[in-house]
Structure formats: C-alpha cells, structure tokens
Amino acid sequence: MYDHFVITGAWWDHVDAVAIALVGPILRAHRATVTPVVRGWIDDPDPWRRRSSVIVQNGAKSHTDQALLSEAILANAGDTDFFLRKGIGWALREYAKTDPAWVRSFVDTHHDQLSPLSRQEATKHLR
C-alpha cells in the first residue's frame, strides 16, 4: 500500500511523509521483512522509490542501519535528479545529528561521488 502511495503521490512532500512517517517505523520494527523492500527501491527505475530508499531512515537516530543508508546513497549518488541529490544530503544531515563523525567520514570518503548539493546539505551543520 505504501509503495502505491509513493508511486501515485510522486512529489517530494507526499513521498517524504510516506517514506519517513509510515515506512520508516515499519522498517525499524520489522527489519528482516522490510529491508529487502527498501533495497529493491534503491535501484528502481522510479525516482520517488529511490528517494524513499535514501530518506526512509530520517529520524531513526541510533536505530539507523548505516549499511542500508550507505548502499542507498552510493547507488544514487551519480543521479542528476535534484530531489534525489537533495534527499541524499538531507539523509546525511539528519544522521549527522546522531553520528557526526560517521557522516564527516562518509562525505570525505565519497566526496567525488556525491554532488556538490548533497555534500553541502550533508555538512550544513558540521562546519
């Protein structure tokens, strides 16, 4: 049902609410079942599914699956879509509130893969 909402909503405000407020808590509660779904979204042809895979853990704090976050970001880092690039930066900025050292290291390690917009958003509060 939520996948349908992401596809039919197809705009950032709707997709973000579905991904973060609806899918995110289910992911945290049922990792074994939902992680494969999110992984399937990572390289889906639909840009809103891909954005959802990147931002779904926003607000998860210490419950963030760093491997899943990294996988979603790196698989989409080269995409030129503004909303995807912004989402990557936003996801990193949100996680930086919990683990700023990890985000700094991630951005430094993948500097050339991340767009300037993604890097700027990710490090906005880390300066």
C-alpha positions as CSV (number, residue, x, y, z in Angstrom):
1,M,0.0,0.0,0.0
2,Y,2.8,2.5,0.9
3,D,4.6,1.6,-2.3
4,H,1.5,2.6,-4.1
5,F,1.4,5.9,-2.2
6,V,5.0,6.6,-3.2
7,I,4.3,6.0,-6.9
8,T,1.0,7.7,-7.1
9,G,2.0,10.7,-4.9
10,A,5.1,11.3,-7.0
11,W,6.1,14.6,-5.4
12,W,8.5,15.3,-2.6
13,D,6.1,16.4,0.1
14,H,3.9,13.4,-0.3
15,V,6.7,10.9,-0.8
16,D,8.7,12.2,2.1
17,A,5.8,11.9,4.5
18,V,5.1,8.3,3.4
19,A,8.7,7.2,3.5
20,I,9.6,8.8,6.8
21,A,6.4,8.7,8.9
22,L,4.9,5.5,7.5
23,V,7.6,3.2,6.1
24,G,10.4,4.3,8.4
25,P,8.7,3.0,11.7
26,I,7.7,-0.3,10.0
27,L,11.3,-0.7,8.8
28,R,12.6,-0.3,12.3
29,A,10.0,-2.7,13.8
30,H,10.3,-5.3,11.1
31,R,13.9,-5.0,9.7
32,A,14.1,-8.6,8.3
33,T,10.9,-8.1,6.3
34,V,11.1,-4.5,5.2
35,T,14.8,-4.1,4.5
36,P,14.6,-6.2,1.3
37,V,11.7,-4.0,0.1
38,V,13.8,-0.9,0.7
39,R,16.8,-2.5,-1.0
40,G,14.5,-3.1,-4.0
41,W,13.7,0.6,-4.2
42,I,17.4,1.6,-4.2
43,D,17.9,1.0,-7.9
44,D,14.2,1.0,-9.0
45,P,13.6,2.9,-12.3
46,D,11.1,5.2,-10.4
47,P,12.9,8.2,-8.9
48,W,10.5,8.5,-6.0
49,R,11.1,5.0,-4.8
50,R,14.9,5.7,-5.0
51,R,14.4,8.9,-3.0
52,S,12.3,6.9,-0.5
53,S,15.1,4.4,-0.1
54,V,17.5,7.2,0.8
55,I,15.3,9.1,3.3
56,V,13.3,6.3,4.9
57,Q,15.6,6.3,7.9
58,N,15.4,10.0,8.6
59,G,14.7,10.4,12.3
60,A,15.8,6.8,13.2
61,K,18.8,8.2,15.1
62,S,20.8,5.3,16.7
63,H,18.5,2.8,15.0
64,T,19.8,3.8,11.6
65,D,21.2,0.9,9.5
66,Q,24.4,2.6,8.3
67,A,25.0,-0.2,5.7
68,L,21.5,0.3,4.2
69,L,21.9,4.1,4.2
70,S,25.3,3.9,2.6
71,E,24.0,1.5,-0.1
72,A,21.0,3.7,-0.9
73,I,23.2,6.8,-1.1
74,L,26.0,5.4,-3.1
75,A,23.7,3.7,-5.6
76,N,22.1,7.0,-6.3
77,A,24.9,9.5,-5.8
78,G,25.5,9.9,-9.6
79,D,21.9,10.6,-10.4
80,T,21.4,14.2,-11.6
81,D,17.8,14.5,-10.2
82,F,17.6,17.5,-7.9
83,F,15.2,15.8,-5.5
84,L,17.4,12.7,-5.2
85,R,20.5,14.8,-4.6
86,K,18.8,16.9,-2.0
87,G,17.4,13.8,-0.3
88,I,20.9,12.3,-0.1
89,G,22.2,15.5,1.6
90,W,19.1,15.6,3.9
91,A,19.5,12.0,5.0
92,L,23.2,12.5,5.8
93,R,22.4,15.8,7.6
94,E,19.7,14.1,9.7
95,Y,22.1,11.2,10.6
96,A,24.8,13.7,11.5
97,K,22.7,14.8,14.5
98,T,23.3,11.3,15.8
99,D,26.8,10.4,14.5
100,P,28.6,13.5,13.1
101,A,31.9,11.6,12.8
102,W,30.4,8.9,10.6
103,V,28.8,11.5,8.3
104,R,32.1,13.5,8.1
105,S,34.0,10.4,7.2
106,F,31.4,9.2,4.7
107,V,31.4,12.6,2.9
108,D,35.2,12.7,2.9
109,T,35.5,9.2,1.6
110,H,32.9,9.6,-1.1
111,H,33.5,13.3,-1.8
112,D,33.9,12.8,-5.6
113,Q,30.8,10.6,-5.8
114,L,28.5,13.0,-4.1
115,S,27.1,16.0,-5.9
116,P,28.0,19.5,-4.5
117,L,24.4,19.8,-3.4
118,S,24.4,16.6,-1.5
119,R,27.7,17.5,0.2
120,Q,26.5,21.0,1.1
121,E,23.3,19.7,2.6
122,A,25.1,16.9,4.4
123,T,27.6,19.2,6.1
124,K,25.4,22.2,6.7
125,H,25.6,21.9,10.5
126,L,29.0,20.2,10.7
127,R,31.2,23.2,9.8
